[in-house]
Amino acid sequence: MSFNQPGDARYGVHSIDHFALEVPSLAKAQHFFEAFGLAVSGGDKGLALRTDGSDHVWGRLFEGPAKRLAYLSLACWPDEYEALSAQVLARGAKPAKGGAYADAEGLWFTDPEGNLLQLKPGAKLTPSGLAGRHDPLPRAGRRTVLGRGDTGATRPRRLSHVMLFTTDIDRSIDFYRDALGLRLSDRSRDAVAFMHARHGCDHHLVAFASSSAKGWHHSSWDVAGIDAVGKGGEQMRKAGYAEGWGTGRHVLGSNYFHYVRDPWGSFAEFSADIDFIPTGMPWPTGDYPPEDSLYLWGPELPSYFIQNSEA
């Protein structure tokens, strides 16, 4: 059940079902995401990304001439699908039929930036409450950290959110609010914006960063705490992926982060303890100064972090 607020569209999506990317090399993609801690399956026709212990496919990878978003699949309640589809089309979405990815399932359309989106009925994949933490707590008379070799690999638990580059922040906010029912969580001027689903959601489900062209910035994956974030960065460094940004803590969303740069100039993020917005809660949306748009603490931002490799 959702509770609409003033300015809301009547219906809204509740989850990202999965994202799909085209990348120049599936072999490199498999190496990167397996090192990241995901279960990767498939072959020459495409790869599927899952988290340990889950059958759900969070990401699909196809081979193409360059890295780009192939499509983004969004899920809604089954009993709202028809009405939400009508809402999407009434807000100016362009239907997309046929093509390499638009199959018969759900509604396929493009957003004002030209990104291919799929809307379909499905189970809620976003959390309905705060995720549990597994960081060890210090106890008197007991060693808390056993050693570098005894803590295991970082393995994400679920997809948290995605960030896209956009040429028009306000236009993207308006479309994803009015057509898809997302709410603006926070923004920083015309640089970045973060949007959440109304049905109980992390601080952001879809985020936007300003650029001269559309593009894919990162996928973010929830892990069990700051130890897992830091260890994730270290396991990627050992696997040969030293470029990125972290470990640090964001202001907008409050999550701990470590971004790892993939072979094509975009990122995958280890994320922990992001703010959660319960169903029906009015979130105090803010427009923050540039110094708060990136981080509370952490290493200096590398120049390539805000570069759109697709521009």
Protein Blocks (a to p, Z undefined) as FASTA:
>chain_A
ZZddehiafbdcfbdfbdcdddfblklmmmmmmmnopaceddfkoccdddehiabdfbdc
dddfbdcdfbdcddddfklmmmmmmmmmmnopacdeejjklcfehjddddfkopacdddd
dddfbdcbdcddfbdcddehiafblbjklnopaddfbdfbdcdddfblklmmmmmmmmno
pacfbdehjlbccdddfeopafbfbdcdddfbdcdfbdcdddfbjklmmmmmmmmmmnop
agccdddddfbhopacdddddfkopacdddehiacddehiacddddddfklmmbmbdcdd
dfklmpcfkZZ
